[in-house]
Amino acid sequence: MQKIAYYMPFKPLGHPNPSGDLVTGTEIHDHLNQHGFDCRLISSLRCRWLYYRPHSWPQLLRERHRLSNINSSFKPDLWLTYHSYYKAPDLLGPHCARRLNIPYIIFQGIYSTKRRKKINTIAGFYLNRWSLLRSDLIFTNKKRDEKNLLRILPENRICYIAPGIHSGQFSFCEQSRKKQRKQWGVSDDPVILTAAMFRPGVKTAGILKVLESCGELAKDGIRFRLVIAGDGHCKNEIEAAAKKILPGQVIFCGKMPREEMFRLYSAADIFAFPGIEESLGMVYLEAQSCGLPIIAYSNWGGGEAVVHDQTGLLSPAELPGDFTRNIKILITNKPLRLRLGKQAAKHIRDNHELQRGYGLLCEKLHEIRRNSGTALPSVRSKN
């Protein structure tokens, strides 16, 4: 059985604050253990902004020493890091894998050159670049990241795997739709759903953008209900905005377990969330899988997961009015939203089935072990 030292620099397994990255990292760990690997979380050290926290550096050095002399009862065959980027570069993997003389693999390595232009991110940029250059292989689930990685690595050290979900866990449920809409007191009015953690920054900004757009539509006399799922530190701010912008038209569901989200998706008619600086946005995949058309910005994760005019309507962040216009189009055009929703569910099953993508991951990891003695190709450029 192939043994894998698994590491998540941003958030370790079981972290209490949910996010799309944590979901993906957990799914990778679980999938590998269910398909013939012995994949173990090797460290819970968080590297998030660690390079600006000198008091944590001794802990980093202790972890490096501990893992470089790991107990022989678990001698890993390779090191797999999930998610290395400027905020949380992998500061353990390159060093420890070299000391253990095993291949060093990254899933979701991100290379963003704009981070070297800002004083508060330049250190993270170069530390992350150092990790990426020392990898034997980087898996990426974003086309934009694949393009950026090709600036510093040859093609044979990068492998694209389409992002995915278990679509069977996110299927339309007529019974849930009827029950949920009755609970909300909604009959024929279209329901717009949005969902995110109420964290300061872009997540809350995204919710507020949906509220702002819906407020403009309400002024035009367009009938709908807005449902917001989520919770967090900015709850009071969002609730105050809802009360001011859409009094009596917003339903707050609170934080919903991921395994129960299909009930909300089934009860809604449109999923709207701009996805500002969103790396992917698992909610886009989940909502489409349940047959919801998506309204999002095209710049970030929305453009990765949604096919414009086929599974939803995308617009550039530079034209925020188009986001509002697209919501209006789907509210007022039921045949269109039903067609896009049907195509969205098929799109997920055809292109974003998790089992298929992680099958390729398993295949590549076996291949790496077989070829671990082969010399690595040199770095292509110094960009």
Residue pairs with C-beta under 8 A, 6 or more apart in sequence:
1 36
1 37
1 38
2 36
2 37
2 38
2 77
2 78
2 365
2 366
2 369
3 37
3 38
3 39
3 40
3 74
3 75
3 76
3 77
4 32
4 37
4 38
4 39
4 40
4 76
4 77
4 78
4 79
4 80
4 365
5 40
5 42
5 67
5 70
5 76
5 78
5 79
5 80
5 96
5 97
5 100
5 102
6 28
6 29
6 32
6 39
6 40
6 41
6 42
6 80
6 81
6 82
7 41
7 42
7 43
7 79
7 80
7 81
7 82
7 90
7 92
7 93
8 25
8 41
8 81
8 82
8 83
9 45
9 46
9 47
9 48
9 81
9 83
9 84
9 88
9 89
9 90
9 91
9 92
10 21
10 46
10 47
10 48
10 83
10 85
10 87
10 88
11 17
11 19
11 21
11 22
11 25
11 46
11 48
12 41
12 43
12 44
12 45
12 46
13 25
13 26
13 29
13 41
15 22
17 197
18 197
18 258
19 197
20 279
20 280
20 281
20 282
20 283
21 83
21 108
21 279
23 258
23 282
24 82
24 83
24 108
24 141
24 163
24 282
25 82
25 83
27 354
27 358
28 80
28 82
28 107
28 358
28 361
29 39
29 41
29 82
31 354
31 358
31 361
31 362
32 39
32 358
32 361
32 362
32 365
33 39
35 358
35 362
36 362
37 362
37 365
38 74
39 80
40 74
40 76
42 67
42 70
42 76
42 79
43 63
43 67
43 92
45 59
45 60
45 63
45 92
46 88
47 60
47 88
47 89
47 90
47 91
47 92
48 87
48 88
49 87
49 88
49 124
50 56
50 57
50 60
50 88
50 91
51 89
51 91
51 123
51 124
51 127
52 123
60 91
60 92
63 92
64 92
64 95
64 96
67 92
67 96
67 100
68 95
68 96
68 99
68 100
70 76
70 100
75 100
76 100
76 102
77 102
77 103
77 369
77 372
78 97
78 102
78 103
78 104
78 105
78 365
78 368
78 369
78 372
79 93
79 96
79 97
79 100
79 102
79 103
79 104
79 105
80 105
80 106
80 107
80 365
81 90
81 92
81 93
81 104
81 105
81 106
81 107
81 131
82 106
82 107
82 108
83 107
83 108
83 109
83 110
84 90
84 93
84 106
84 108
84 109
84 110
84 128
84 131
84 132
85 109
85 110
85 112
85 124
85 128
86 110
86 112
86 115
86 121
86 124
86 125
86 127
86 128
87 121
87 124
89 124
89 127
89 128
89 130
89 131
90 106
90 128
90 131
91 127
91 131
93 104
93 106
93 131
94 104
94 130
94 131
94 134
94 135
97 103
97 104
98 104
98 134
102 372
103 136
103 137
103 368
103 369
103 372
104 134
104 135
104 136
105 135
105 136
105 137
105 138
105 139
105 365
105 368
106 131
106 132
106 135
106 137
106 138
106 139
107 138
107 139
107 361
108 139
108 140
108 141
108 142
108 145
109 128
109 131
109 132
109 135
109 138
109 140
109 145
109 149
110 128
110 145
110 148
110 279
111 128
111 129
111 132
111 145
111 148
111 149
111 151
111 152
112 125
112 148
113 125
113 148
113 151
113 383
115 121
115 122
115 124
115 125
116 122
116 125
116 126
129 152
132 138
132 149
132 152
132 153
133 152
133 153
133 379
135 153
135 157
136 157
136 368
136 376
137 157
137 158
137 159
137 364
137 368
138 149
138 153
138 157
138 158
138 159
139 159
139 160
139 161
139 361
139 364
140 146
140 149
140 158
140 159
140 160
140 161
141 160
141 161
141 162
141 163
141 280
141 357
142 163
142 279
142 280
142 304
143 160
143 304
144 304
146 158
146 160
149 158
150 158
150 380
151 381
151 383
152 379
152 380
152 381
152 382
152 383
153 379
153 380
154 377
154 378
154 379
154 380
156 377
157 376
157 377
159 360
159 364
161 357
161 358
161 360
161 361
162 351
162 352
162 356
162 357
163 280
163 282
163 285
163 304
163 305
163 352
163 357
164 285
164 352
164 353
164 354
164 355
164 356
164 357
164 358
165 282
165 285
165 286
165 289
165 348
165 352
165 353
165 354
166 353
166 354
166 355
167 289
167 348
167 349
167 352
167 353
167 354
169 259
169 262
170 261
170 262
170 265
170 285
170 286
170 287
170 289
170 290
170 348
171 262
171 289
171 290
171 345
172 262
172 265
172 266
172 290
172 291
172 345
173 262
173 263
173 266
173 290
174 266
176 262
176 263
176 266
176 267
177 266
177 267
179 263
180 263
180 264
180 266
180 267
181 187
181 191
181 267
184 191
184 225
184 227
184 251
184 267
186 225
189 223
189 224
189 225
190 223
190 224
190 225
190 269
190 270
190 330
190 331
190 334
190 337
191 224
191 225
191 226
191 227
191 267
191 268
191 269
191 270
192 210
192 214
192 224
192 225
192 226
192 227
192 268
192 269
192 270
192 271
192 272
192 327
192 331
193 227
193 228
193 229
193 264
193 265
193 267
193 268
193 270
193 271
193 272
193 287
193 292
194 206
194 207
194 210
194 226
194 227
194 228
194 229
194 271
194 272
194 273
195 228
195 229
195 230
195 256
195 261
195 264
195 271
195 273
195 283
196 203
196 204
196 206
196 207
196 230
196 273
196 283
197 203
197 230
197 231
197 232
197 255
198 204
198 207
198 230
198 231
198 232
198 233
198 234
198 235
198 237
198 238
199 232
199 233
199 234
200 233
200 234
202 276
202 277
202 278
203 232
203 234
204 232
204 234
204 237
204 238
205 276
206 273
206 274
206 275
206 276
206 278
207 228
207 230
207 238
207 273
208 238
208 241
209 274
209 276
209 320
209 323
210 226
210 228
210 272
210 273
210 274
211 226
211 238
211 241
211 242
211 245
211 246
211 250
212 245
212 324
213 272
213 323
213 324
213 327
214 224
214 226
214 245
214 246
214 249
214 327
215 245
215 246
216 324
217 224
217 324
217 327
217 328
217 331
218 224
218 245
218 246
218 249
220 328
222 328
222 331
222 332
224 249
224 331
225 249
225 250
225 251
226 242
226 246
226 249
226 250
226 251
227 250
227 251
227 253
227 264
227 267
227 268
228 238
228 242
228 250
228 251
228 252
228 253
229 253
229 254
229 255
229 256
229 261
229 264
230 253
230 254
230 255
231 254
231 255
239 252
242 250
242 252
243 250
253 264
256 264
261 283
261 286
262 286
262 290
265 271
265 286
265 287
265 289
265 290
265 291
265 292
266 290
266 291
268 287
268 292
269 292
269 330
269 337
270 292
270 293
270 294
270 295
270 327
270 330
270 331
270 337
271 283
271 284
271 287
271 288
271 292
271 293
271 294
271 295
272 294
272 295
272 296
272 323
272 327
273 281
273 283
273 284
273 295
273 296
274 296
274 297
274 302
274 317
274 323
275 281
275 284
275 296
275 297
275 300
275 301
275 302
276 297
276 300
276 317
277 300
278 300
278 301
278 302
279 300
279 301
280 301
280 304
280 305
281 296
281 300
281 301
281 302
281 305
284 294
284 296
284 301
284 302
284 305
284 306
285 305
285 348
285 352
287 294
287 344
288 294
288 305
288 306
288 311
288 312
288 344
288 345
288 347
288 348
289 344
289 345
289 348
289 349
289 352
290 345
291 341
291 342
291 344
291 345
292 341
292 344
293 311
293 312
293 313
293 330
293 336
293 337
293 340
293 341
293 344
294 302
294 305
294 306
294 311
294 312
294 313
294 314
294 344
295 312
295 313
295 323
295 326
295 327
295 330
296 302
296 303
296 306
296 312
296 314
297 303
297 314
297 315
297 316
297 317
297 323
298 308
298 314
298 315
298 316
298 317
299 316
299 317
300 317
302 312
302 314
303 314
305 352
306 312
306 314
306 344
307 343
307 347
308 314
310 340
310 343
310 347
311 340
311 343
311 344
311 347
312 340
312 344
313 326
313 329
313 330
313 340
314 326
315 322
315 323
315 325
315 326
316 322
329 336
330 336
330 337
330 340
331 337
